Every structure is written in C-alpha cells, then in structure tokens.
Amino acid sequence: MLFRSRGVLVVDSSYLPASAAEDIAQIRRWTDRPVQYLLNTHWHPDHQRGNSAYVDAFPDVTIVAHRETAKLMAAYDTANRERYPQRLQSMKETLATKPDAELQKTVEGRSRVLAELEKSRLQLPTLTFDSELSVDLGKRIVEIRHPGVGDTRGDAVAYLPKEQILVTGDIVVAPVPYFFAGYPESRARSLRRLLELEIKTIVPGHGDVLQGKAYMRDVAEMIETIVGQVNAAVVRIGSLSARLEDVRPQIDVAKYRRRFAGDNPNNQEYFDESIDGLIKDAFYQAPK
C-alpha cells in the first residue's frame, strides 16, 4: 500500500472481500486520502477477488492490470466459483464416512469461505496496459511494468524508482518459490530484467519483505539451471521418446533444496511439490 498527498495505490486486493475490508479499514487509520488505484499483479483469485470491496468503498478507484490479466480473470472466474462448492461437498462426503478432526476444521473453514464467495462478485480491471505505465500519486511516482510472461501471461510489478522498492506479485514468493504453474524459461528472463533495476527492497507476492536482490537472483539461477537440465535430458532421450517420469529423476535440485528449504520440514515438503511443478512445466515447454 502506497500513499502520499493526493491518494493511495494498493497492490492486490486479497482472496476474500472480508480481508479486503480489513485492509481498507487499516488504510483509513493511516490516511484520509482515497484509494485512487488498485493494481492486480495477476489473475489468481487470492490477488483480485477483493476488488469489489474497493469499488464499494472508493467508487472512483481505477483498477489496473495487464491486458492478459483482465482476459484471464474474465475467463476463469465462473468455473473457479463453480468448482469450489463441488470440492467442499466431496470433503463433506469423505468426512461423513471417515471422521477426522483436521478435515473437520478444513470443512468448517471452507464453508465460511464459500458463504462469503457466494455474496461476492467479479470486479474486472478498468484500466489495462501492455508494457508499462506510470502513476503519479503526488510527490511519488510508481512505475507499473509487465516484465514478461512468468508466473502468468499477465504479470505486473510496481516499482518505485526513487525509493528503490519493487512489489512483485507471485513472480517472487518467499521463502520457497512458487512453481505450481507458469512459464519457467520466460519467467527467468523476466526476473533477469527486474534484476537490472536499482532495488533495495522487494515485497514478494507471499512471504516476508526481502532486502536486496540476492533472493531473486538465486531464484532466477535455479530456474535457468533446472530448465537447462530438463532440456538436456529431453535431447538425450529424444524429443519423441522422452517421458516426464524418465526425465524427472535426472534433475539434481539438492543444492537449491538446501538454499530455499533448509532444515524446515514444512518448507522441504513445499519445495518438493513446487519444484515438481517447475520440472513438469519445463518438460512440457522444452524444445521439441
């Protein structure tokens, strides 16, 4: 959240309108200036489903996103909303036949989420861009950029050149990178473009604020290394013969598992699942 004399710019709006409402209440404790701009860094629901709460609170707000993000929001929203109650019903049926305390908590939590989703509405961006645009908040300039295809086709970042702050969306997630979907090779190129900027502070899409570029540089290196290993394995096996289950064991990620997951069992589990997604995407996008 950024504010100065004329107004406020918010980056992403949370998954639920209730969370967005909490953020709006905090903004109003900080300043009496209105939210003039809301940037959606990409289309994933946890970054844009609270948009409607901002429109209700600030009717003149401009919602900014890359052109592809607006398209993907419109394309996926209805189906995502339809799948949620189906998954919840499946959990309830499992719970009925096999009681489990943790599953019971999950069902209760998701039931509350569903109740709110049923009252919410899709709010699409009102201003889209292809490459970049600048926002003048009054004595503070925010550069909104599309560094390239990466986590999604419409990734956007917010960069404050004077303050050397970069707000990344999910192209950077810490302490373990998010690779459950996306475009690995072009994502690495996008990160390299961002590394050319003067940056002191990085605000990732999820995780603690980072100081300096080291983490983002390590993520870019890991992607490049793993993509290189996958491509080499596909070439050795043959483009028509290569199968994911044959390529996966040939990829060495031990160095990066230590770097990003350390000795934390939860981080290790998440890393393994995330890296499996990276290897899978790299395999299907390998030159053939």
N, C-alpha and C positions, 0 to 999 in steps of 0.2 A: 504494500500500500504506500503510495507516494502522494504528498500534498504540499502545497506552498500557497501563494497568495490567492490565486483565482479558483482553484478547485483541486480535486483528488483524482488520481488514477489508481485503479485497483487491478491487480493481476490475478485472474482466475476467481471463480465465484463459489467453489466448493461443490460437493455432491448433492446436498440437500438444501432447500430453501431455509430450513431452520438454522443450519450452520451459517449460511449467508446472512441471515438476520442477526445472528450473534456478532458477526464481523461488522455489520453496518452499525450496530449499537456501539461497538468499540470505536469505530471511526468517528461517530458523533461525540464521543467523550474526548477525542483528540482534537477535533476541529469542527467549526460550524460551517465550513466550506462544503459545497455539494460534491458528490461523486460525478465528475464530468465524463470520465472514460472508464470503461471496463474492458480489459484485454483478455480474450480467451486464447491461451497459448496453443491449444489443440482441441480436438473434438471430444475427447474422452469424457464421460459423464461427470467424473469427480472434479473436473475443472470448469464445467459450464452449466450444470443443472441448476445452480443457484441464480442464474441470470435474471429470472423473473422477479426475484426478491429485490434486486437492484432497480429494476424498472418500476416496481411498485413504490419503492422508497424515493427514487430520483427519476421522475418521468422524462426528464430531458437527457438522461445518460446516453452516451454513444457507446455501443458495444462493438469493439474492434476485433477482427480476426482475419487470418489469411483466407483467401477466396476458397481454397480447398477445405479448410476447416468448416466454413459455413455449409458447403455441399455435404460433407460427411455428417455433420450434426443433423441436417435435414433427412439424410438417407437412413441413418441408423436409429434414430430416437424411438420411433414407433415399435420396431422389432425388439429393441432392448427392453422397453417397458412391458411388452407382452411376455417376454421370457422370464422376467423376474418372478411374477406370481406362479408360473409353472415350476420354476426351480424350488420355490418355497413350498409348494404343495408336495413335491417329491420328498423334501426333507420331512414334512409332517407325516407322510405315509411311512417313511423309514422309522421315524420316532415312535409311531403307533405300534409297530411290530417289534422294535428293539429300543427300549428306553435307554437314554444316555444323557447324563447331566450336561455335558458340553454341547451336545447337539440341541438340547432343550434351550440353552442360553442363546445359541445361534438362531434358532427358530423365533424366539421371542424378539431378538434384536431385529431380525429381518422383517418380522411382522410390523414392527414400528416404522421401519423404513418404508415398507410398502404402503402403509397408511398415509405417509406423507407424500410419497410419489404420486399416489392417486389424486392428490389435491394440487399437484404442481403442474406446470405447463412448460413446453419448449419455448424458449426465447432465443431466436436466431440473432446473429450479429447484424448491426445496422450499418456498419462501415467495413468494407473488406479491402484488402490490398494484395498485391502480387509480390513485391520485392521489399519495400520499406516505406515507412512514413515517420514523420516527426510530430511530437505533441509538445506544445508549449504550455506549461502549467502556470507560467508567470515566474520568471527568475529560475526556472528549472526546465531543461529540455530532456525529453525522453524519446529515444530512437527505438522504434519498433521495427524489427527486422525478421525476415524469413531467411535463415542461414542455409536452407536447402532441405531436401527430403531427409528425414531421420527417423524419429520415433513414429511420426505420421507423415502424410504428404503435405500437411499444412502447418508445420511447426513455426511458432513465432516466439521471439525473445524480446525482452525490454532491456535497453542499455542506457545507462546514464553516463555520458562521456565525462562530464565534469567530476562526478563522484566516483567514477570507475566501478560502478555496480552493474552486474549482469543478473537478470532474473530469467531463468532458462526454461521453465516448464519441464516436461519429463525427458527432454533430451539429456538432462543431467539429473540423476537421482542418487542420493547418498544414504547410508554408507555403502550400499551394494547397488550397482547399476541395474536398471530395469530393461530387460531384453525379451519380454514376452511377445512382442510384436515389433514390426518396423523393418527398416531397410539398412542393414549393417554397413555395407560399403559406403553408401552415401551419407550415412549418419557420421561415420568417421570423418568424412570430408567436411561436413557441417561443423563438427567440433573443431577441426583444424582452422576453419575460417574464424570461428569465435575466439580461438586462442591468439589470433593476430591483434585482437583488441587490447587496449590498456585496461586491465581488470585487477582490482584489489579484492573485491568481494563478490561471491557467487551465491545467489539464492536459488537452490535447486527446486525441482517440481515437488519433491518429497525429501525430507531429511533436514538436518541442521545446516545453518549458513556456513559456507566454506570461505576460507581466506586464501587468496592467491589462486594460481592456475594449476597447481600440481595434480589435484584430483582429476580435473577434467582432462589434463594431458595424459594421465595414466589410463583413463577410460578409452581415449582415442587410440592409444598404443595397443591396448588389449583387443579392441575391435579389429584393428588392422592385422594384428598377429593371428587371431583366430580365423578371420576371413582368409588370410594367406594360407593357413594350414588346411582349411576346408577346400579351397580351390586346388591346392597341390594334390590333395588326396583324390579329388574328383578326376584330375588329369591322370594320375597313376592308375586308377581303376578303370577309367574310360567313361566318357560322358553318358553313354547309353547303358553301361553296366553298373554304374555307381548307385548304391542304395544308402539311404541315411544311416541305417543300422550298421553298415560296413565302415562308413566314414567316421561316425561319432567316436569309436574307441581310439582312433588315430590322432585325436586332438588333445594336446597337452595344455591343461589350464592350471596346473598345480601352482605355478608362480602367482597367478592372478587370484587364485582362491586364497592364498596366504595374504595377499595385499588387501583384498576387499572384505574377506570374511573373518580373517584372523582365527582366534580360538573360540569364537562365539558360535555355539551350536545352531542357534536360530538363523544367524547370518550365513552360516555354512549351508544350511538347508535351502535358504532362499537363493543363495548364489548358485547352487547346483541346478535348481529349477530354472533360474533366469538364464544361465549360460547354456542350458539345453535349448532354450528358445533361440538364443543367438546362433548356435550351431545349426539348428534346423532352418532358420531363415537364411543363413549364409549358404547352406546346401542348396536350397530351392532357388536361390538367386545366383548361384555360381554359373560362370560362363559355360554354356553347353551348345 
